Amino acid sequence: MLSFFPKPYPDEVLYSVLARYHIRSGNTGPKLTVQELFNAKNAIATADLPANLEALATNLSLISQITVEELIQNHTLYRFYAAFLPQERSQQIIEAMRSGDGGGIHDKVGIRASLVSVPRYFRFCPQCTQNDQQIYGELYWHRLHQVPGVLVCPHHAEVLQSSLIPMQGLNRHAYSAASPDNCRSHQTDAPFSQKALSTLHGLAQDAYFLLEQALPSRAVTWFRQQYIALLIERGLATATGRVHQRDLLGQFLSFYGHNLLDSLDSNVALQDEHNWLTGIVRKHRKTFHPLRHLLMLRFLGVSVADFFQVDRSYKPFGAGPWLCLNAAAKHYLKPKITNLTISLCCDTKKPVGTFTCSCGFIYCRTGPDQTEAETRRIGKIKAVGSVWQQELKQLVEVERLGLRETARRLQVDPNTINRYVKLLDLQPQWRSHSETQNSVATEVIYPQANGSDDRKTQHRQTWSTLRSQHPQASKTALRRCAPATYSWLYRYDQVWLSQHSPSAQKPVYINNRVDWQERDEQILAQVQEAMQRLLVAERPIRITVSKVAKVIGQLALIEQHLDQMPLTKVYLDTVAESIEDYQIRRVRWVARLLDHRGESVDRWKVIRIAGLSPDYSKTVDKAIEQEIFVRSTKIACNLLLLC
């Protein structure tokens, strides 16, 4: 049991509280401190998501009312990460922080696999340190300042500075407290423009909100649904949820700029179809770093608070159930429909809703619905159903109503009534009258269509005159000049028309053969440019012939005619990667990534982040050993230089 424990300051990270305990305890070594705190000499000093907190709370039970839940929620970065994790994963992290050894916490959160780097040194705000010294008489590490992606203090809008204390020191069990000696403020040139500084300030405020609020857990798919709804409102996605990826990438890059995104380890490339921005609006198969969620929300113009409070599922036809518009049904104009399918109009690109009722009536209309009156509108009837057909039979054969009255009763067009009367083989009272009128019309029209000899002579003269005026014109061109004359002659004097019309002209063949040498040079240039884009992608992408062909949009050409482009074929054969080559390149990429983060290059880290299968080859294993050796040698040389 502990005899005393420092009271945590506002927004103080637990690491800082334990560091202040170490100073006040007078312990000569860090292992003695962790033994007193956690009853274990091998406890690791972790700044963001510490573990074994149940043991710490037990040791504090006699002198403090602080609970494990309070430590996790108020003095670690748990809330920042948990906001965008599913409930099951969040609970696993809490359990690991309670009693685990911390080995799997960062893997569950996704920190190790993320390209967003963790700060290498504890950071501080110069104005905050002055205030802390005046109010508390000492400095401490603020939790918010250690959040990845927070580069500006949200309270003072001042760029954070790095201290002299590394997040992961050489002694993994030692806690180092903040002090004026290791938090020396220094004047530097402004690293960001005023616009970028404003954006970073907003992101810091969003991160502060996440740390201060216990937000409800959401399913991974929920975030994509919200993003799609917001993208539809901005015209960056269709009503069916298909995202205009190129437009999204262009506007996103224009909004933030490459320099700012680089500083946040979140840049995207227009040519890289596997970038994180494209993935975050697709079906989520993995979690994304909270910083990237915050970037997405700020781009879409939505605050973090509003985002979690409002369900923005896109509903162009409102919330169901929807009205049944079957006038033959007893539930006409009542909300009985629960089956709605939304598609996209090929011409207008607007949402089209297909409503299916249990009575068999199916109708559709183009949306979105803007007024209440539009909810009662039918664009097209796809099926009428048995109830509607029985009512039609009743009105036509039993009540013997007229065509228009029947259409009025069933709220459809008269043509629809006629179509279903014929389909169902009904005997309406208006059919005999209609047939009589048609027979009379035939008797009146057809005798007149035979024409007289004078009319024949007139049309022949007109056609002959056209031929003499346009001797080079084709039969089709003459027909356009006198369509009425041509129609009459074709119907009543076809033999004469055929004899006095120009003969069909043979089409002129144009040689459109491809200059394959020129095409080869053009495709080779495109392939070389695509290779450069693939090699600088955020994550390694395997270089294959089909992948390069897809990037330049010439998959069919390369698949079918690669043999006719020898220069391109030789180049692709040279750069194409085998699975083993691709694995080695991933290993080297992971080693550089860990080196950039300031982490040690361990075998298990390389295998996990590179996603290597258990049966990787000896050549790949040799590449892993080489990277570990090179990094360890580099660290040893640096230590010798420091000595």
Secondary structure, DSSP 4 states (H G I P E B T S, - for coil): --S--PPPPTTB-HHHHHHHHHHHHT-SSHHHHHHHHHS-TT----SSS---HHHHHHHHTTT----HHHHHHHHSSHHHHHTTS-HHHHHHHHHHHHHS-STTHHHHHTTTT-SSPPPSEEEE-HHHHHHHHHHHSS---BTGGGSTT--B-TTT--B-EEEEEESS-SSTT------TTTS--------S-HHHHHHHHHHHHHHHHHHH--PPP--HHHHHHHHHHHHHHTTSB-TTS-B-HHHHHHHHHHHH-HHHHHHTT----TT-TTSHHHHHTS--SS---HHHHHHHHHHHT--HHHHHH------TT-SSSEE---TTSTTTTSEEE-EEEEEE-TTT--EEEEEE-TTS-EEEEES---STGGGG--SEEEE-HHHHHHHHHIIIIIS---HHHHHHHHTS-HHHHHHHHHHTT---TTHHHHHHHHHHHHHHHHHHHT--HHHHHHHHHHHHHHHHH-TT--HHHHHHH-HHHHHHHHHH-HHHHHHTSPPPPPPPP------HHHHHHHHHHHHHHHHHHHHTSSS-----HHHHHHHTT-HHHHHHHGGG-HHHHHHHHHHPPPHHHHHHHHHHHHHHHHHHHT----HHHHHHHHT--TT--HHHHHHHHHHHHHHHHHHHHHHHHH-
